[in-house]
């Protein structure tokens, strides 16, 4: 059990960023939902309103908001990033490779690639089978929100872990 706790401690920055991203996703979704229900699109200037309708505009806005906040949390430098960088550095020295920085570099590259791939997939359209399942269950557009929200949590987690690993290399 102790080994798992030590292993999870190396990803503290990712867990903290993911938690903040989850809270931000919930807050942004609730705020946009209330604004959409109050017909905020009616008093917006015509150039700001999408021709596709307010629900498409809200979904597009939320997808970008999720992505940008995830990137922000991934790039934020704080105590959790510093503590995680220190733990990665210590763990790299314990396994005694030729160059302890190689371990942190490998973790950095793997986490960065994962965060970038998740961001690219997030910008793509939600999978039709996923959205179709939502329509079948009667949840409609909710599944179109779950896809970018879930991916943004991964972007924040892996991005913060990459940030900490980069700090361990320096």
QUIGIPE-V955112 format. One record per backbone hydrogen bond with DSSP energy under -0.5 kcal/mol. NH is the residue of the N-H (numbers start at 0). CO is the residue of the C=O. E is the energy in kcal/mol with one decimal. If there is no record, write none. Layout:
{{NH | CO | E} {NH | CO | E}}
//
This chain:
{{4 | 0 | -1.7} {5 | 1 | -2.3} {6 | 2 | -2.4} {7 | 3 | -2.9} {8 | 4 | -1.7} {9 | 5 | -0.9} {9 | 6 | -0.8} {10 | 7 | -1.5} {11 | 8 | -1.3} {14 | 10 | -2.1} {15 | 11 | -2.7} {16 | 12 | -2.4} {17 | 13 | -2.4} {18 | 14 | -2.2} {19 | 15 | -2.4} {20 | 16 | -2.3} {21 | 17 | -2.5} {22 | 18 | -2.1} {23 | 19 | -2.3} {24 | 20 | -2.9} {25 | 21 | -2.3} {26 | 22 | -2.4} {27 | 23 | -3.0} {28 | 24 | -2.5} {29 | 25 | -2.3} {30 | 26 | -2.5} {31 | 27 | -2.7} {32 | 28 | -2.3} {33 | 29 | -2.4} {34 | 30 | -2.4} {35 | 31 | -2.8} {36 | 32 | -2.4} {37 | 33 | -1.4} {38 | 35 | -1.4} {39 | 34 | -1.9} {41 | 38 | -1.4} {42 | 39 | -1.1} {43 | 40 | -0.6} {47 | 44 | -1.8} {48 | 44 | -0.6} {48 | 45 | -0.8} {52 | 49 | -1.1} {56 | 52 | -1.9} {57 | 53 | -2.6} {58 | 54 | -2.4} {59 | 55 | -2.3} {60 | 56 | -2.5} {61 | 57 | -2.7} {62 | 58 | -2.2} {63 | 59 | -2.0} {64 | 60 | -2.7} {65 | 61 | -3.0} {66 | 62 | -2.0} {67 | 63 | -2.8} {68 | 64 | -2.4} {69 | 65 | -2.1} {70 | 66 | -2.3} {71 | 67 | -2.1} {72 | 68 | -2.6} {73 | 69 | -2.2} {74 | 70 | -1.9} {75 | 71 | -0.8} {77 | 75 | -0.6} {81 | 77 | -2.2} {82 | 78 | -3.0} {83 | 79 | -2.3} {84 | 80 | -2.4} {85 | 81 | -2.2} {86 | 82 | -2.2} {87 | 83 | -2.6} {88 | 84 | -2.3} {89 | 85 | -2.4} {90 | 86 | -2.7} {91 | 87 | -2.3} {92 | 88 | -1.5} {93 | 89 | -1.7} {94 | 90 | -1.5} {95 | 92 | -0.6} {96 | 91 | -0.8} {101 | 98 | -2.2} {102 | 98 | -0.5} {102 | 99 | -0.6} {103 | 99 | -1.0} {104 | 100 | -2.5} {105 | 101 | -2.5} {106 | 102 | -2.2} {107 | 103 | -2.5} {108 | 104 | -2.7} {109 | 105 | -2.5} {110 | 106 | -2.4} {111 | 107 | -2.7} {112 | 108 | -2.6} {113 | 109 | -1.9} {114 | 110 | -2.4} {115 | 111 | -2.6} {116 | 112 | -2.6} {117 | 113 | -2.4} {118 | 114 | -2.0} {119 | 115 | -2.3} {120 | 116 | -2.6} {121 | 117 | -2.3} {122 | 118 | -1.8} {123 | 119 | -0.9} {130 | 126 | -2.2} {131 | 127 | -3.1} {132 | 128 | -1.8} {133 | 129 | -1.4} {134 | 130 | -2.2} {135 | 131 | -2.4} {136 | 132 | -1.9} {137 | 134 | -0.9} {138 | 133 | -3.0} {139 | 133 | -1.0} {141 | 138 | -2.1} {142 | 139 | -0.9} {143 | 140 | -0.6} {144 | 140 | -0.9} {144 | 141 | -0.8} {145 | 141 | -1.8} {146 | 142 | -1.5} {147 | 143 | -0.7} {148 | 144 | -1.9} {149 | 145 | -2.9} {150 | 146 | -2.1} {151 | 147 | -2.0} {152 | 148 | -1.4} {153 | 149 | -1.6} {154 | 150 | -2.4} {155 | 151 | -2.4} {156 | 152 | -2.3} {157 | 153 | -2.9} {158 | 154 | -2.3} {159 | 155 | -2.3} {160 | 156 | -2.0} {161 | 157 | -2.3} {162 | 158 | -2.3} {163 | 159 | -2.3} {164 | 160 | -2.6} {165 | 161 | -2.5} {166 | 162 | -1.9} {167 | 163 | -1.8} {168 | 164 | -1.4} {169 | 165 | -1.6}}
//
